[in-house]
């Protein structure tokens, strides 16, 4: 899977890390994450290196129902009711 650049610094050197190795403990169900080697930004945890890559590649600007809903609400123009 081709990883997107870091959303914070634009770095392209992204490595897979394991939470259990960082904490020196038994593996967690969500144990894998991606880390930018330039700015050390970390992505969400995944159950495998592949799933960690998939969530790393997700961006807030990607189209999804929640973002579409927020965008349409932001565009809605509030109206004031006429008073008596």
Secondary structure, DSSP 8 states (H G I E B T S, - for coil): ------TTT----EEEEEHHHHHTSS--SS-EEEEETTT--B---BSSHHHHHHHHH--TTS--HHHHHHHHHHH---------
